[in-house]
Amino acid sequence: MPLIAYRPEYRIYLDEERNHLTYERLEELTLAPDLPHYLSDIARALKLVKPGFTLLCDLRRTLGPNLRVLPLFQASREMLQAAEVGMVVEVHSPQPSMLRLTQMLRRKVSLPTHQFTELQEAEAFLAHFRMRVACEQ
């Protein structure tokens, strides 16, 4: 998958054929005082997908919530909503604090989202979701 953004705190990959983005959040994001390129990286990635795209957020490596960048996360969810994301799948570590944080964000900006703790389960869910959407068209 081509790499769209490569930052110490996160990476964004594009699978153009499947109209799919993968976002990996890394440990460094936990302590980052700011993410100056975050929203522009998200915007650049969203220009490369079509409405109905899927997004896999791999959040397993995050050490905990970073409340300093919470407004950026909310803004990015609004951008996803405006770009008409078809499905968001989040893969969390079993750590409950990150799960609670993303649930709070979901209440602020509602996106079709499913949460998992195993990457393989999330990928299987997305494959099934894509097949269902393809059959409906």
C-alpha positions as CSV (number, residue, x, y, z in Angstrom):
1,M,0.0,0.0,0.0
2,P,1.4,3.4,-0.9
3,L,2.3,5.6,2.1
4,I,0.5,8.9,2.1
5,A,1.9,10.4,5.4
6,Y,4.9,9.3,7.4
7,R,5.2,11.1,10.7
8,P,6.8,10.0,14.0
9,E,3.4,9.9,15.6
10,Y,1.3,8.2,12.8
11,R,1.3,6.8,9.3
12,I,-1.5,6.9,6.6
13,Y,-1.6,4.4,3.8
14,L,-3.8,4.3,0.6
15,D,-5.2,1.2,-1.1
16,E,-6.7,2.9,-4.2
17,E,-8.1,-0.3,-5.7
18,R,-10.2,-0.9,-2.6
19,N,-10.9,2.8,-1.9
20,H,-9.4,2.3,1.5
21,L,-7.2,4.2,4.0
22,T,-5.2,2.7,6.8
23,Y,-4.2,4.9,9.7
24,E,-1.6,3.7,12.2
25,R,-1.2,5.7,15.4
26,L,2.1,5.2,17.1
27,E,3.4,5.5,20.7
28,E,5.0,8.9,20.0
29,L,1.5,10.4,19.6
30,T,0.8,9.8,23.3
31,L,3.2,12.5,24.4
32,A,3.1,14.8,21.3
33,P,2.6,18.5,22.3
34,D,1.1,19.2,18.8
35,L,0.6,17.6,15.4
36,P,1.2,20.4,13.0
37,H,0.7,18.3,9.8
38,Y,-2.1,16.1,11.0
39,L,-5.1,17.8,9.4
40,S,-3.3,18.6,6.2
41,D,-2.2,14.9,6.0
42,I,-5.8,13.8,6.5
43,A,-7.0,16.3,3.9
44,R,-4.4,15.0,1.4
45,A,-5.5,11.4,2.0
46,L,-9.2,12.2,1.7
47,K,-8.6,13.8,-1.8
48,L,-7.4,10.3,-3.0
49,V,-10.5,8.4,-2.0
50,K,-14.1,8.4,-3.2
51,P,-17.3,8.7,-1.1
52,G,-18.0,5.4,0.6
53,F,-14.4,4.7,1.3
54,T,-13.3,2.6,4.3
55,L,-10.9,3.5,7.0
56,L,-9.0,1.1,9.3
57,C,-7.5,2.9,12.3
58,D,-4.9,0.8,14.1
59,L,-4.7,2.3,17.5
60,R,-3.1,-0.7,19.3
61,R,0.4,1.0,19.8
62,T,-0.9,4.1,21.4
63,L,0.1,4.2,25.1
64,G,-2.9,6.3,26.2
65,P,-5.1,9.3,25.3
66,N,-3.4,12.6,24.5
67,L,-6.0,15.2,25.4
68,R,-3.9,18.1,24.0
69,V,-4.6,16.9,20.5
70,L,-8.2,16.0,21.0
71,P,-9.5,19.0,19.0
72,L,-7.5,17.7,16.0
73,F,-9.1,14.3,16.4
74,Q,-12.5,15.8,16.4
75,A,-11.8,18.0,13.4
76,S,-10.5,14.9,11.5
77,R,-13.7,13.1,12.3
78,E,-15.6,16.0,10.8
79,M,-13.5,15.8,7.7
80,L,-14.2,12.1,7.4
81,Q,-17.9,12.8,7.7
82,A,-17.8,15.5,5.0
83,A,-15.8,13.1,2.8
84,E,-18.7,10.5,3.2
85,V,-16.7,7.7,4.8
86,G,-18.5,4.4,4.4
87,M,-17.1,2.6,7.4
88,V,-14.5,3.2,10.1
89,V,-13.0,0.2,11.9
90,E,-10.9,0.9,15.0
91,V,-8.5,-1.7,16.4
92,H,-7.7,-1.0,20.0
93,S,-5.4,-2.5,22.6
94,P,-7.3,-4.0,25.5
95,Q,-6.5,-0.7,27.4
96,P,-9.9,0.8,28.3
97,S,-8.9,4.5,28.4
98,M,-8.4,4.7,24.6
99,L,-11.6,2.9,23.9
100,R,-13.5,5.4,26.1
101,L,-11.8,8.3,24.3
102,T,-12.9,7.2,20.9
103,Q,-16.4,6.5,22.2
104,M,-16.6,10.1,23.4
105,L,-15.4,11.3,20.0
106,R,-18.1,9.2,18.3
107,R,-20.8,11.0,20.4
108,K,-19.5,14.3,19.2
109,V,-19.1,13.4,15.5
110,S,-21.2,10.3,14.5
111,L,-19.5,8.1,12.0
112,P,-20.3,4.5,11.1
113,T,-17.7,2.8,13.3
114,H,-17.0,-0.7,14.7
115,Q,-14.3,-1.4,17.3
116,F,-12.1,-4.4,17.6
117,T,-9.1,-5.6,19.6
118,E,-7.8,-7.9,16.9
119,L,-6.5,-6.6,13.6
120,Q,-7.6,-9.8,11.7
121,E,-11.2,-9.5,13.0
122,A,-11.2,-5.8,11.8
123,E,-9.9,-6.7,8.4
124,A,-12.4,-9.6,8.0
125,F,-15.2,-7.2,9.0
126,L,-14.1,-4.7,6.4
127,A,-13.9,-7.4,3.7
128,H,-17.4,-8.5,4.5
129,F,-18.6,-4.9,4.5
130,R,-17.1,-4.2,1.1
131,M,-18.7,-7.3,-0.4
132,R,-22.1,-6.3,1.0
133,V,-21.8,-2.8,-0.4
134,A,-20.7,-4.2,-3.8
135,C,-23.7,-6.5,-3.9
136,E,-26.1,-3.6,-3.1
137,Q,-24.8,-1.6,-6.1
